[in-house]
Amino acid sequence: MRTLLLCALAVLVTGSNGTSQEPLATLDGLSDAHVTASGGELVIELPGVDVPARDSMGEGMVLTHLYQVPIPVNGTLYRFHVEVVDSAGNRLPQRVLHHVNLTDPNRRELFLPTSLHIIAASKETPSIAVPRFLFGIPISQGDRYIASGMLANDGDRPIHGARIRLVFHYLADWAPGPLFDAYPWVMDVMFPLGRPGDGRRGFDLPPGKLTRSGEGSPAIPGSLLGLGGHIHDYGVSLTLEDVTAGKVLWRGEPVKDSSGTVRQR
């Protein structure tokens, strides 16, 4: 059996500041990530974890703990990338990153009353930037986000003290722009609740062709600025469709190598 995970990521431009300011998750008891802000750059670094070497079942994997992320500045985010470093601060191959999530528990998702995803990135996610004087994700000093991730090791030796680092560029609140606030959102083909019983988003693939879909309605109106997706091997395409209008809004297909392995989602 093969497990497949499909999801869609996007940015919504809207004149509304979300639909809920009530906390959707508690941060009680969570340790802080390391956060610095200087010269228009906001860096969030999770504490190091040891990643075991691969075994007979495949890659060695480890989940990080959940960490709270205290935001030290007011402004708007317009660019980010993710990197992984070892205990000495040396950059590790991007394939070590399985995924990382940064969420805001004080704002809800577009389709579900769960914490808003600020980013959801994996090893194939490129550096992302938007025109900084047009669009930006607003952040406020004193807000506390939640961060977590997973690391993977396909080598024969363990990796000690691997740290996930999120690097954002931001405009301070005193700087001109942006004209529009933008908010990320996420959904997937196991939407809205995942696998019955445990809520997981992965599923086993039977032989032959398989199509999975999830459906929901947005809580507020807005305009789509950009779309992307995450798809594992054996996936063929991702599609976002307005089922009310019967219109395909976006379709994405992964780039594969000669063996059929997905290289770019």
Salt bridges, closest charged atoms under 4 A:
ASP32 OD1 - ARG144 NH1 3.45
GLU41 OE2 - HIS169 NE2 3.87
GLU45 OE2 - ARG163 NE 2.71
GLU45 OE1 - ARG165 NE 2.71
ASP50 OD1 - HIS160 ND1 3.59
GLU83 OE1 - HIS81 NE2 2.96
GLU83 OE1 - ARG91 NH1 3.54
GLU83 OE2 - ARG165 NH1 2.92
ASP104 OD2 - ARG107 NE 3.02
GLU109 OE2 - HIS117 ND1 2.91
GLU124 OE2 - HIS230 ND1 2.52
GLU124 OE1 - ARG265 NH1 3.75
ASP154 OD2 - ARG95 NE 3.10
ASP156 OD1 - ARG54 NE 2.88
ASP188 OD2 - ARG201 NE 3.34
ASP198 OD2 - ARG195 NH2 2.80
ASP198 OD2 - ARG200 NE 3.87
GLU253 OE2 - ARG251 NH2 3.13
ASP257 OD2 - ARG263 NH2 2.82
